[in-house]
Amino acid sequence: MFGFLLVLLCIGAYFHCKQKGCHFHKLVNSHQDALDIVRIRYARGEISSEEFNERQNALK
């Protein structure tokens, strides 16, 4: 039963990637994405300047 579900999951994942495209290249840009998120959160006022500097330094 478990094997059958695993096969169905793999087939579903294959067709999902084929239709919508898989974006494995986004994993490479995850560092830049994290910096962008920190910058956006700072611009929105969600984090303080001290927290912004700490997070920015940790990501560099």
C-alpha positions in Angstrom: 0.0 0.0 0.0 2.8 2.4 0.9 4.6 1.7 -2.3 1.5 2.4 -4.4 1.1 5.8 -2.6 4.8 6.6 -3.2 4.4 5.9 -6.9 1.3 8.1 -7.1 3.1 10.9 -5.3 6.1 10.7 -7.7 3.8 10.7 -10.7 1.9 13.7 -9.4 5.1 15.6 -8.7 6.4 14.8 -12.2 3.2 16.2 -13.8 3.2 19.2 -11.5 6.7 20.1 -12.4 6.1 19.5 -16.1 3.0 21.8 -16.1 4.2 24.6 -13.8 7.9 24.2 -14.0 10.2 23.3 -11.2 12.3 26.1 -9.8 15.4 24.4 -8.5 17.5 27.4 -9.4 15.7 29.4 -6.7 17.7 27.4 -4.1 20.9 29.0 -5.3 19.4 32.5 -4.8 18.1 31.8 -1.3 20.8 33.8 0.3 19.9 36.9 -1.7 16.2 36.3 -1.1 16.9 36.2 2.6 18.6 39.6 2.4 15.8 41.0 0.4 13.3 39.8 3.0 15.3 41.5 5.8 15.4 44.7 3.8 11.7 44.7 3.1 10.9 44.0 6.7 13.1 46.9 7.8 11.5 49.2 5.3 8.0 48.2 6.6 9.1 49.0 10.1 8.7 45.4 11.2 12.2 45.2 12.6 14.4 47.7 14.3 17.6 49.1 12.8 19.6 47.0 15.4 17.8 43.8 14.4 18.3 44.7 10.7 22.0 45.1 11.2 22.3 41.8 13.1 20.4 39.9 10.5 22.2 41.5 7.6 25.6 40.7 9.2 24.5 37.1 9.9 23.5 36.6 6.3 26.8 38.1 4.8 
